[in-house]
Amino acid sequence: MTNAKMTEQVKNGRGFIAALDQSGGSTPKALKQYGVAETEYSGEEQMFDLIHAMRARIIKSPAFSGDKVVGAILFEQTMDRTIDGIPTATFLWEKRGVVPFLKIDKGLEAEADGVQLMKPIPGLGDLLDRAAKAGIYGTKERSVINAANAKGIAAIVAQQFALGRDVAAHGLMPILEPEVTISISDKAEAEVMLQNEILKALEGLEGQVMLKLSLPTVPDFYQPLVNHPKVLKVVALSGGHSREKANEILAQNHGVIASFSRALSEGLSAQQSDAEFDAVLKGAIDSIHAASIT
């Protein structure tokens, strides 16, 4: 069963969710942004050691605590590792007061009907059981909408809710993430279709879900979801916007909190001293927090 204290933190905590879940495909880009070139490591083992060190540095920073960061989404390997000898999820909750989530999707299928569905997730049941035992509160699963295609968007929502039911059956809270690509010309139309499909899917839902959505074209567009009794929280991804731009748009969407990845780590560098690193991270957290509670 989901932890009642964690549910309270997510529902009523005045903060945002940090996305620390870069996977194998996005890790080199995240490390490059952090000032670690691909020539500085060899093979996946060294790469994942370096990204875990970056994540641990973020989590251990004094700026990273539950008063402004209500939750954090982890990559599977991060869940399986430790920080100062303590399992990462346990460290997050017990040392930082931050609710741990786990990214469970395994990438995207080729585009069809304007969308990219999630690939199958081998060993899903075992992974969810392992996550629950590790103290994970919920999961995050991403698929992508590239066009206002009614058939494709219906399929993407159906897949998200089916997976969400599997997650909930293991006592975990699902974050459904049907991302709308921010650069498409028919983004607003896609958002209308997406919200309509989600509202229909919520009608037959037992329990609650969380939603992770692209920042909408129209401010406060997702208020019907924010206010829905079967939605614990609506969170927003930065979707390629700079932190400044993402914060600006987020502040126009009341009741929606951030779940930023690249926009959170923007400006952090492996070459910074701990004092410099902590100062830059504090600035990022403060700005994202302010936009999330507007």
C-alpha positions in Angstrom: 0.0 0.0 0.0 1.2 3.5 -0.7 2.5 5.4 2.3 0.0 7.8 3.7 2.6 10.3 4.8 4.1 10.3 1.3 0.6 10.8 -0.2 0.1 13.8 2.0 3.5 15.2 1.0 2.7 14.9 -2.7 -0.9 16.2 -2.3 -0.3 19.1 -0.1 3.5 19.7 0.0 4.4 23.1 -1.3 7.1 22.1 -3.8 7.9 20.2 -7.0 9.2 16.8 -8.2 12.7 16.5 -9.4 13.2 14.3 -12.4 16.5 12.5 -11.8 15.7 9.6 -14.2 17.9 10.0 -17.3 18.3 6.5 -18.7 20.9 4.9 -20.9 19.9 6.8 -24.0 19.8 10.3 -22.4 22.7 9.9 -19.9 25.5 11.0 -22.3 23.6 14.2 -23.0 23.0 14.8 -19.3 26.7 14.2 -18.5 27.8 16.5 -21.3 25.5 19.2 -19.9 27.2 18.6 -16.5 30.6 19.1 -18.0 31.6 15.5 -18.4 32.6 14.7 -22.0 32.1 11.2 -23.6 35.9 11.0 -23.8 36.1 10.9 -20.0 34.5 7.5 -19.6 34.5 4.2 -21.3 31.5 1.9 -21.4 28.2 1.9 -19.7 29.5 1.0 -16.2 31.7 4.1 -16.0 28.9 6.2 -17.5 26.4 5.1 -14.9 28.9 5.5 -12.1 29.4 9.1 -13.2 25.6 9.9 -13.5 25.0 8.3 -10.1 27.7 10.5 -8.6 26.0 13.6 -10.1 22.6 12.5 -8.8 24.0 11.8 -5.4 25.6 15.2 -5.3 22.3 16.8 -6.1 20.4 14.8 -3.5 23.0 15.4 -0.8 23.0 19.2 -1.4 21.5 21.2 1.5 19.3 22.9 -1.0 17.6 19.6 -1.9 15.0 18.9 0.8 11.4 18.1 1.2 10.4 21.7 2.0 10.8 22.6 -1.7 11.3 19.3 -3.4 8.4 17.1 -2.6 9.5 14.1 -4.7 12.2 12.7 -7.0 11.9 10.3 -9.9 14.7 7.8 -10.1 16.2 5.6 -12.9 16.1 1.9 -12.1 19.9 1.7 -11.5 19.7 4.7 -9.1 17.1 2.8 -7.1 19.4 -0.2 -6.9 22.4 1.9 -5.7 23.2 3.6 -2.4 24.1 7.0 -1.2 26.5 7.0 1.8 25.8 3.3 2.1 22.0 3.8 2.3 19.6 2.7 -0.5 18.7 5.7 -2.6 15.0 5.6 -2.0 15.5 5.3 1.8 18.0 8.1 1.8 15.6 10.4 -0.1 12.7 9.8 2.3 14.5 9.4 5.6 17.3 11.9 5.2 15.8 14.5 2.8 12.1 14.1 3.3 11.6 13.6 -0.5 9.1 11.0 -1.9 10.8 8.5 -4.2 9.4 7.5 -7.6 10.7 5.2 -10.2 10.8 5.5 -14.0 9.7 2.2 -15.4 9.2 2.6 -19.1 11.8 1.1 -21.5 11.6 3.6 -24.3 9.3 4.3 -27.2 7.9 2.4 -30.2 8.2 3.8 -33.7 5.7 6.5 -34.4 2.2 5.4 -35.6 -0.9 7.5 -35.9 1.1 10.5 -34.7 2.2 9.0 -31.4 4.9 6.8 -29.9 3.6 4.2 -27.6 5.7 2.7 -24.8 7.7 -0.4 -25.7 6.8 -3.6 -23.7 8.3 -3.7 -20.2 9.8 -7.1 -19.6 9.6 -8.4 -16.0 7.2 -5.6 -15.1 5.7 -7.5 -12.1 9.1 -8.3 -10.6 10.2 -4.7 -11.1 7.2 -3.3 -9.4 7.6 -5.8 -6.5 11.2 -4.8 -6.1 10.3 -1.1 -6.2 7.7 -1.5 -3.5 10.2 -3.4 -1.3 12.8 -0.7 -1.9 10.4 2.0 -0.5 9.4 3.5 -3.8 6.1 5.4 -3.6 5.1 5.5 -7.3 6.2 5.1 -10.9 6.5 7.2 -14.0 5.9 6.0 -17.5 6.4 8.2 -20.6 4.9 8.1 -24.1 4.9 10.9 -26.8 2.3 12.6 -28.9 3.6 14.2 -32.1 0.3 15.2 -33.8 -3.3 15.9 -33.0 -4.4 12.5 -34.2 -7.5 11.3 -32.4 -6.8 7.6 -33.0 -3.2 7.8 -31.8 -4.1 9.9 -28.7 -6.9 7.5 -27.7 -4.3 4.6 -28.0 -1.7 6.4 -25.9 -4.2 7.2 -23.1 -5.5 3.6 -23.1 -2.0 2.2 -22.8 -1.1 4.7 -20.0 -4.1 3.8 -18.0 -3.7 0.0 -18.5 -0.2 0.3 -17.2 -1.4 2.5 -14.4 -3.8 -0.2 -13.2 -0.9 -2.7 -13.1 1.2 -0.3 -11.1 -1.7 0.4 -8.6 -2.2 -3.4 -8.2 1.3 -3.5 -6.7 0.5 -0.8 -4.2 2.2 2.0 -6.1 1.1 5.4 -7.4 1.3 5.7 -11.2 2.4 9.0 -12.8 1.0 8.7 -16.3 3.1 10.8 -18.8 1.6 11.2 -22.3 4.0 14.0 -23.4 2.9 16.4 -26.1 5.9 17.5 -28.1 6.1 21.3 -27.6 7.2 22.1 -31.1 4.3 20.6 -33.1 2.1 23.0 -35.0 -1.2 21.5 -33.7 -0.1 21.3 -30.1 -3.2 23.1 -28.8 -5.5 20.7 -30.7 -3.6 17.7 -29.4 -4.0 19.0 -25.8 -7.8 19.2 -26.3 -7.9 15.6 -27.5 -5.6 14.4 -24.8 -7.6 16.0 -21.9 -10.9 14.7 -23.3 -9.5 11.1 -23.5 -8.0 11.4 -20.0 -11.3 12.6 -18.5 -13.1 9.7 -20.1 -10.5 7.2 -18.8 -10.8 8.7 -15.3 -14.6 7.9 -15.2 -13.9 4.2 -14.9 -10.9 4.4 -12.7 -10.7 3.0 -9.2 -8.3 4.9 -6.9 -6.1 7.8 -8.1 -3.4 8.5 -10.6 -0.9 11.4 -11.1 -0.4 13.0 -14.5 2.8 14.4 -15.9 1.9 16.7 -18.9 3.6 19.1 -21.2 3.1 22.8 -20.3 -0.1 23.7 -22.1 -0.6 26.3 -24.8 -3.5 27.9 -23.0 -2.8 28.9 -19.3 -4.8 26.9 -16.8 -6.1 24.6 -19.6 -5.7 21.5 -17.4 -7.8 22.8 -14.5 -10.4 20.1 -15.0 -7.6 17.5 -14.3 -6.1 19.5 -11.5 -9.5 19.6 -9.7 -10.5 16.0 -10.5 -11.0 13.8 -7.4 -9.2 10.9 -9.1 -6.1 12.9 -9.9 -3.7 13.2 -6.9 -1.5 15.7 -8.6 -0.8 17.2 -12.1 2.9 17.8 -12.7 4.6 19.4 -15.7 7.7 18.5 -17.7 9.8 21.3 -19.1 9.8 19.6 -22.6 12.9 21.4 -23.9 12.1 24.9 -22.6 14.8 26.7 -20.8 14.3 26.9 -17.0 13.4 30.5 -17.2 10.8 29.9 -19.9 9.4 26.8 -18.3 9.0 28.6 -15.0 7.3 31.5 -16.7 4.7 29.2 -18.3 4.3 27.0 -15.2 3.5 30.0 -13.1 0.4 30.6 -15.3 -0.9 27.2 -14.5 -2.3 27.2 -11.0 -2.3 23.9 -9.1 0.3 22.3 -11.5 3.8 21.7 -10.1 7.1 21.2 -11.9 8.7 17.8 -12.7 11.8 19.1 -14.5 14.9 17.2 -15.4 17.2 19.2 -17.7 15.8 22.5 -16.5 16.6 21.5 -12.9 20.3 20.6 -13.6 20.8 23.6 -16.0 24.0 25.4 -14.9 25.4 22.6 -12.7 28.9 21.4 -13.4 31.3 18.7 -12.3 34.0 21.3 -12.2 32.2 23.5 -9.6 33.3 23.5 -6.0 30.7 22.2 -3.5 29.9 25.7 -2.5 29.4 26.8 -6.1 27.4 23.7 -7.0 25.1 24.2 -4.0 24.6 27.9 -4.8 23.6 27.2 -8.4 21.3 24.3 -7.4 19.7 26.4 -4.7 18.9 29.1 -7.3 17.4 26.5 -9.6 15.3 24.9 -6.8 14.1 28.3 -5.5 13.0 29.4 -8.9 11.2 26.2 -9.8 9.6 26.1 -6.4 8.4 29.6 -6.7 6.8 28.9 -10.1 5.2 25.7 -8.7 3.4 27.3 -5.8 2.2 30.4 -7.6 
